[in-house]
Amino acid sequence: MTTLLATRAVSRRFGGLKAVDGVDLALAEGEILGVIGPNGAGKTTLFSLIAGSLAPTSGEVLLDGRRLSGLPAHRVVRAGVVRTHQIVRPFPNLTVAENVMVGAIHGARRAGGGARERAEDVLAFAGLADRAGQLPATLTLAGRKRLELARALATAPRVLLLDEVIAGVNPTEALALAALIRRIRDERRVSIVMIEHVMPAVMSLSDRVVVLDHGRRIAEGTPQAVVHAPQVIEAYLGKGAAEASPP
Ligand SMILES: Nc1ncnc2c1ncn2[C@@H]1O[C@H](COP(=O)(O)OP(=O)(O)OP(=O)(O)O)[C@@H](O)[C@H]1O
C-alpha cells in the first residue's frame, strides 16, 4: 500500500483553541478515506491545512513524501490536491460549462490535452452535459454539488478532498452522488478523502474511516469498527453513552 498523501502531527490553533491537534493521517493510492466527527471537530480546518488555504501552526502535509504544507493553495492544486467546499461556490455569472473550463485549464496544464475536450469529458462524466449552457443558480442543490465535483475533477487531481458533497440532498440524489464519487475513484483513479455526515454514504464508500473530536484523531479503522468504538459513541452521544448503547 503506497501512501500518497499524509499529514504528520499537523496542528492549527485559533487563539487559545486547538482546532486541529497533532493529527496523523495517511491516504493510500486508490483509497477512499472517510473523515467523520461531531460539529466543530476540526474536519474542515484539516482540509484547509491540506489544501493550503490555511498554514499549519505545526506539523506538515506530505504528497508522495514531499512537503506540501507551506505552498500557496494554487501550487497545491498544481501538485494534484484539490478540495470541494461544504457551501458550493461556483462563479455565479459563468455557465456550468465555463465553470468547469476554469478547472479544465488547470487540468490541461497538469495532465496535457486540450482544456475544452477535458471540460466536455468531465461534464458528461458528472451528468451535466445537458446543463452546460445554464447558470449555476438554475441547478438544484444536487446539481450544484455535481458541478462542484466536476470543477474539481477537471483539474486532473490525484487527490480529491470532498467536504460534505452528499449532505443536504434527497435520498435518491444522495445515492446518485455516492455512485459518482465511487466512479471518480474506480474509473478516474483519483484517491479521495471525504468528510461526510451522511453515515450510510460514509459506511458504504469508505475503505477506512478516521474520527476526529476536539481536533484530535480519536479512532481509525474500517467503517464497521469505528462506529462501534466506545470513544466514538461517546464523542457523538456524550459520556456514558458507550455503556448505555446496545452491543
Ligand atoms: N477561521 C477560524 N477562526 C477561529 N476559529 C475557527 C476558524 N475556523 C474554525 N474555527 C473553529 O475551529 C473548530 C473546528 O472547526 P471546523 O469547521 O474545522 O470543524 P468541523 O469538524 O468541520 O465542523 P462541522 O462539522 O460543523 O463543519 C471550531 O471550534 C471552529 O469554531
The ligand as a MOL file (V3000), in Angstrom:
LIG
                    3D

  0  0  0     0  0            999 V3000
M  V30 BEGIN CTAB
M  V30 COUNTS 31 33 0 0 0
M  V30 BEGIN ATOM
M  V30 1 N -11.0610 30.8740 10.9700 0
M  V30 2 C -11.3580 30.4780 12.2150 0
M  V30 3 N -11.1650 31.2960 13.2800 0
M  V30 4 C -11.4570 30.8770 14.5350 0
M  V30 5 N -11.9460 29.6660 14.8470 0
M  V30 6 C -12.1730 28.8140 13.8280 0
M  V30 7 C -11.9000 29.1660 12.4710 0
M  V30 8 N -12.2240 28.1080 11.6790 0
M  V30 9 C -12.6840 27.1530 12.5140 0
M  V30 10 N -12.6490 27.5690 13.8010 0
M  V30 11 C -13.0390 26.7830 14.9740 0
M  V30 12 O -12.2750 25.5780 14.9320 0
M  V30 13 C -13.0770 24.4830 15.3640 0
M  V30 14 C -13.1240 23.4380 14.2610 0
M  V30 15 O -13.9300 23.9200 13.2040 0
M  V30 16 P -14.1620 23.1220 11.8440 0
M  V30 17 O -15.0190 23.9640 10.9710 0
M  V30 18 O -12.8700 22.6690 11.2980 0
M  V30 19 O -14.9800 21.8530 12.3750 0
M  V30 20 P -15.8070 20.7910 11.5390 0
M  V30 21 O -15.4720 19.4740 12.1360 0
M  V30 22 O -15.5640 20.9690 10.0900 0
M  V30 23 O -17.3040 21.1610 11.9140 0
M  V30 24 P -18.6930 20.9960 11.0830 0
M  V30 25 O -18.9890 19.5300 11.0880 0
M  V30 26 O -19.6530 21.7730 11.9140 0
M  V30 27 O -18.4730 21.5660 9.7250 0
M  V30 28 C -14.4410 25.0510 15.7230 0
M  V30 29 O -14.4560 25.2710 17.1250 0
M  V30 30 C -14.4940 26.3520 14.9660 0
M  V30 31 O -15.3170 27.2870 15.6150 0
M  V30 END ATOM
M  V30 BEGIN BOND
M  V30 1 1 1 2
M  V30 2 1 2 3
M  V30 3 2 2 7
M  V30 4 2 3 4
M  V30 5 1 4 5
M  V30 6 2 5 6
M  V30 7 1 6 7
M  V30 8 1 6 10
M  V30 9 1 7 8
M  V30 10 2 8 9
M  V30 11 1 9 10
M  V30 12 1 10 11
M  V30 13 1 11 12
M  V30 14 1 11 30
M  V30 15 1 12 13
M  V30 16 1 13 14
M  V30 17 1 13 28
M  V30 18 1 14 15
M  V30 19 1 15 16
M  V30 20 2 16 17
M  V30 21 1 16 18
M  V30 22 1 16 19
M  V30 23 1 19 20
M  V30 24 2 20 21
M  V30 25 1 20 22
M  V30 26 1 20 23
M  V30 27 1 23 24
M  V30 28 2 24 25
M  V30 29 1 24 26
M  V30 30 1 24 27
M  V30 31 1 28 29
M  V30 32 1 28 30
M  V30 33 1 30 31
M  V30 END BOND
M  V30 END CTAB
M  END
